[in-house]
Amino acid sequence: MSNVIPMQNDQDRRQQAAEWIAKMDRDLSSSELEQLRAWIRADQRNERELEECARLWDMLGALHSLADLMPHEKKPSSWRPVALAASLALALVAGLAVLVNDASVQPAHEPQVAEVSEVVDQAIYTTPVGDQSTIHLNDGSVVQLNTETQLQVRMTAEYRLLTLEQGEIHIDVAHDPQRPLRVLVGDKVFEALGTSFNVRIDESGEVELIVTEGRVRVELPAESFTVSEQDSGNTELAQGERIVLDEVPEVEAIADGDIEVKLAWREGMLVFRGSSLDEAVREVGRYTHLEFVVQSEDLKAMRVAGVFKAGDVEGFLASLRANFDVVDRRIDEETIALSLKPSSSVL
């Protein structure tokens, strides 16, 4: 048996703090209270992380009531209060909801130290590389998840919050004027105004929003998690509009045909209509663990077209061979090199 105790990294500390906050949400037993006291006193960073989690979850009142746990003179109540919706949103961004995602567990009694909206639905949904799935939320909304997607869902009687950590989703929002549905992506908040829309995060972290029905309001950044029509910093998109939230986001109209191409993944298909080979292989690569290496800049810029089943690498390569004089060569089990036939010239 080893006597070596592994060092606790920041992520582990954050997870443990979130677990304690979740337990405090339903009130602590006497034994748990002693365990929490020992955890706090073991490392002053634990105390700071617990305070931060409490701030995110709007449970500073709980820590104030348990102030005797703190070995230092810090006052949790000195933190500036944050709206509950904002706190929950930020907590989800940090991945804290992972630790309390069993929505079927009901508290034995109402917590005495803080008011928290009752969670009526909470879960995390993921799809592995190459898979897609459809989920039906308890409010009637339908969400489709594309390849390698992670989505956190948290619903209460007052709001509906979806946090997209990675990947791509399309959502048909059920109408509920009493509970706004918002999608949190990094520091961006999308508020659905009776709508259907598509959200994607690419490998660089850029976020693309396409509205397929209704309207969506965007707030940048999502510091307070409030979306107000009076806020001139908000952007509103209508059906048939698209925005890429990069350094200079601009709303642009997108043709119906282009929307069909963008959303072909919902039918398990990939459509290229004059895309560069570089763009095409990156899109195909989202659905497989294989890596494509295009061996010249000219070849990367070559325009290709076709309709392929998502994940059908062989069909894609066969089309490149037959129609574009592209040669594929296996470098190893996970890498395919693409080059042009020596007698061919790039179109």
C-alpha positions in Angstrom: 0.0 0.0 0.0 1.4 3.4 -1.0 1.8 6.2 1.5 2.0 8.7 -1.3 -1.0 11.1 -1.4 -1.5 12.5 -4.8 -1.6 16.3 -5.1 -5.1 17.8 -5.5 -5.3 19.8 -8.7 -7.6 22.8 -9.2 -10.2 20.7 -11.1 -10.5 18.1 -8.3 -10.8 20.9 -5.7 -13.5 22.6 -7.7 -15.4 19.3 -8.1 -15.2 18.6 -4.4 -16.4 22.1 -3.6 -19.3 21.7 -5.9 -20.2 18.4 -4.2 -20.2 20.2 -0.8 -22.4 22.9 -2.2 -24.8 20.3 -3.6 -25.0 18.7 -0.2 -25.5 22.0 1.5 -28.4 22.6 -0.8 -30.3 19.8 0.9 -28.8 20.5 4.4 -25.8 18.8 6.0 -25.9 15.9 8.5 -23.8 16.2 11.6 -21.2 13.8 10.2 -21.1 15.7 6.9 -20.6 18.9 8.8 -17.5 17.4 10.5 -16.2 16.2 7.1 -16.7 19.6 5.6 -14.9 21.3 8.4 -11.9 18.9 8.0 -11.8 19.5 4.3 -11.8 23.3 4.7 -9.1 23.3 7.2 -6.9 20.9 5.2 -6.0 23.6 2.7 -6.9 27.3 2.6 -7.5 26.9 -1.2 -10.4 24.7 -0.3 -12.0 27.5 1.5 -11.6 29.9 -1.4 -13.0 27.4 -3.8 -16.0 26.7 -1.6 -16.7 30.4 -1.4 -16.4 30.8 -5.1 -18.8 27.9 -5.7 -21.3 29.3 -3.2 -21.1 32.6 -5.0 -21.8 30.9 -8.3 -24.7 29.0 -6.9 -26.1 32.0 -5.0 -25.7 30.2 -1.7 -23.6 32.7 0.2 -26.3 32.7 2.8 -25.6 29.1 3.5 -21.9 29.8 4.1 -22.7 32.7 6.3 -24.8 30.5 8.5 -21.8 28.1 8.7 -19.2 30.8 9.2 -17.7 28.8 12.1 -16.4 26.4 9.6 -14.0 29.0 8.2 -10.6 29.0 9.9 -10.0 32.6 8.6 -11.8 35.9 9.1 -13.4 36.0 5.7 -17.0 36.9 5.4 -18.8 35.1 2.7 -21.6 37.6 2.8 -19.3 40.3 1.7 -19.4 38.9 -1.9 -21.6 40.9 -4.2 -24.9 39.0 -4.6 -25.5 37.5 -8.1 -28.9 36.7 -9.6 -29.7 33.0 -9.2 -30.0 32.5 -13.0 -26.6 34.0 -13.5 -25.1 31.9 -10.8 -26.5 28.7 -12.2 -25.4 29.6 -15.6 -21.8 30.3 -14.6 -21.7 27.2 -12.5 -22.8 25.1 -15.5 -20.0 26.7 -17.6 -17.5 25.5 -14.9 -18.9 22.0 -15.3 -20.3 21.9 -11.7 -23.7 20.6 -12.7 -22.0 17.3 -13.6 -21.8 16.5 -9.9 -25.4 16.9 -9.1 -27.2 15.7 -12.2 -29.5 13.1 -10.6 -32.7 15.1 -10.8 -34.7 12.2 -9.4 -33.3 12.7 -5.9 -35.5 15.0 -4.0 -34.4 16.8 -0.7 -35.8 15.3 2.5 -36.9 18.8 3.5 -36.5 22.4 2.3 -33.1 23.9 3.0 -33.2 26.3 5.9 -30.3 28.5 4.9 -31.1 29.5 1.3 -33.9 29.6 -1.2 -33.1 27.6 -4.4 -35.6 27.0 -7.2 -36.7 23.4 -7.3 -35.0 21.5 -10.1 -37.5 19.7 -12.3 -35.1 18.4 -14.9 -31.3 18.1 -14.8 -29.1 16.0 -16.9 -26.0 15.8 -19.1 -26.2 14.5 -22.6 -23.2 13.5 -24.7 -22.5 12.0 -28.1 -19.3 10.2 -29.0 -17.4 10.9 -32.3 -19.5 9.9 -35.2 -22.8 9.6 -33.4 -25.9 11.8 -33.3 -28.9 11.6 -30.9 -32.2 13.3 -30.2 -33.5 14.1 -26.8 -37.0 15.2 -25.7 -37.0 17.5 -22.8 -39.8 17.5 -20.3 -41.0 20.9 -21.5 -41.7 19.5 -24.9 -38.5 21.0 -26.5 -36.6 18.7 -28.9 -32.8 18.8 -29.1 -30.7 17.1 -31.7 -27.0 16.5 -30.8 -24.4 16.2 -33.5 -21.1 14.3 -33.2 -18.9 14.8 -30.1 -21.3 17.1 -28.3 -21.8 17.7 -24.6 -24.9 19.5 -23.4 -26.0 20.2 -19.9 -29.7 20.8 -19.2 -31.1 22.4 -16.0 -34.8 23.3 -15.7 -36.7 24.8 -12.8 -40.2 26.2 -12.5 -38.8 29.6 -13.3 -36.3 29.1 -16.2 -34.9 26.6 -18.7 -31.1 26.6 -19.2 -29.1 24.6 -21.7 -25.3 24.8 -21.6 -23.4 23.7 -24.7 -19.9 22.7 -23.7 -18.8 21.5 -27.1 -20.1 20.3 -30.4 -23.4 21.2 -32.1 -27.1 21.2 -31.4 -30.3 22.0 -33.1 -33.3 22.8 -30.9 -37.0 23.1 -31.5 -38.1 25.2 -28.5 -41.5 24.5 -26.9 -43.4 27.7 -26.2 -43.5 28.7 -22.6 -43.6 32.4 -22.0 -43.4 32.0 -18.2 -40.0 30.2 -18.5 -37.6 31.6 -21.0 -35.3 29.1 -22.6 -31.7 30.2 -22.8 -28.6 28.5 -24.2 -25.3 29.4 -22.7 -22.1 28.9 -24.8 -19.0 30.2 -23.1 -19.7 33.9 -22.4 -22.6 34.1 -24.9 -26.3 33.7 -24.0 -28.9 33.0 -26.6 -32.5 33.6 -25.5 -35.2 31.8 -27.6 -38.2 33.9 -28.6 -40.4 31.0 -29.8 -38.0 29.5 -32.2 -35.8 26.8 -33.8 -32.1 27.3 -34.1 -28.7 25.7 -34.5 -25.6 26.4 -32.4 -22.1 25.1 -33.1 -18.7 25.5 -31.5 -15.8 24.8 -33.8 -12.4 23.6 -32.9 -11.1 27.2 -32.5 -13.8 28.1 -30.1 -15.9 30.2 -32.5 -19.6 30.0 -32.1 -22.0 29.9 -35.0 -25.8 30.6 -34.6 -28.3 29.9 -37.3 -32.0 30.7 -36.8 -34.3 28.4 -38.7 -37.6 29.7 -37.3 -38.7 32.6 -35.1 -36.2 34.9 -33.4 -33.2 34.5 -31.1 -31.7 37.3 -28.9 -27.9 37.2 -28.2 -26.1 38.8 -25.3 -22.4 39.4 -25.2 -20.9 38.8 -22.8 -23.1 36.8 -20.4 -21.9 38.5 -17.2 -25.2 38.9 -15.6 -27.2 36.4 -17.6 -29.9 38.9 -18.2 -31.2 39.4 -21.7 -33.2 42.6 -22.0 -34.8 44.3 -25.0 -33.7 47.6 -23.7 -30.1 46.6 -23.7 -28.5 48.1 -26.8 -25.6 45.6 -26.5 -27.9 42.8 -27.5 -28.3 41.4 -31.0 -31.5 39.8 -32.3 -31.6 37.4 -35.2 -34.6 36.4 -37.3 -35.4 33.3 -39.3 -32.9 32.8 -42.1 -30.1 34.8 -40.4 -26.7 33.6 -39.2 -24.0 35.0 -36.9 -20.5 33.9 -36.1 -19.5 35.2 -32.7 -15.9 36.1 -33.3 -14.0 39.3 -32.7 -16.4 41.3 -35.0 -19.7 39.5 -35.0 -22.0 40.5 -37.8 -25.5 39.2 -38.6 -25.9 38.0 -42.2 -28.8 36.5 -44.2 -28.3 32.9 -45.2 -30.2 31.4 -48.2 -32.5 28.4 -47.6 -30.3 26.2 -49.7 -27.3 27.1 -47.6 -29.2 26.4 -44.4 -30.1 22.9 -45.8 -26.4 22.3 -46.4 -25.4 23.5 -42.9 -28.0 21.4 -41.3 -27.7 18.2 -43.4 -26.1 16.6 -40.4 -29.6 16.3 -38.9 -30.3 13.7 -41.6 -26.9 12.1 -41.1 -25.5 13.6 -44.3 -22.7 15.9 -45.3 -23.1 18.2 -48.3 -20.3 20.0 -50.1 -21.1 22.5 -52.9 -17.8 23.9 -53.9 -16.2 23.8 -50.5 -12.4 23.8 -50.4 -10.8 20.4 -49.8 -9.4 21.7 -46.6 -12.9 22.6 -45.3 -14.3 19.3 -46.5 -11.7 17.1 -44.8 -12.1 19.0 -41.6 -15.9 18.5 -41.7 -15.5 14.8 -42.5 -13.0 14.5 -39.7 -15.5 15.6 -37.1 -17.2 12.2 -37.6 -14.2 9.9 -37.3 -11.0 9.5 -35.3 -9.0 9.6 -38.5 -6.8 12.5 -39.3 -6.4 13.8 -42.9 -3.1 15.4 -44.0 -3.5 17.4 -47.2 0.0 17.6 -48.6 -0.1 20.9 -50.5 -1.6 24.3 -50.1 -2.9 24.2 -53.7 -4.7 21.0 -53.0 -6.2 22.4 -49.8 -7.8 25.1 -51.9 -9.2 22.8 -54.6 -13.0 22.9 -54.7 -15.0 19.7 -54.2 -18.7 18.8 -54.3 -20.7 15.8 -53.3 -23.2 14.3 -50.8 -21.9 11.8 -48.3 -23.1 9.9 -45.3 -21.6 11.3 -42.2 -18.8 8.9 -41.1 -18.5 7.2 -44.5 -14.8 7.9 -44.9 -14.3 5.3 -47.7 -17.2 6.8 -49.7 -15.6 10.3 -49.4 -12.2 9.0 -50.4 -13.6 7.0 -53.4 -15.3 10.2 -54.7 -12.0 12.1 -54.4 -10.2 9.4 -56.3 -12.8 9.1 -59.1 -13.8 12.8 -59.5 -10.9 14.9 -58.4 -7.8 12.8 -59.1 -6.9 12.8 -55.4 -4.7 10.0 -54.1 -5.1 8.8 -50.5 -2.4 6.9 -48.7 -2.5 5.4 -45.2 0.4 6.8 -43.1 -0.7 4.8 -40.1 -3.9 3.5 -38.6 -5.1 7.0 -37.7 -3.7 9.1 -40.5 -4.5 9.4 -44.2 -2.4 11.6 -46.5 -4.1 13.2 -49.5 -2.1 14.2 -52.6 -2.8 15.0 -56.3 -2.0 12.5 -59.0 1.3 13.5 -60.6 -0.3 13.9 -64.0 -3.1 16.1 -62.7 -3.4 19.8 -62.1 -5.4 21.4 -59.4 -8.7 22.9 -60.7 
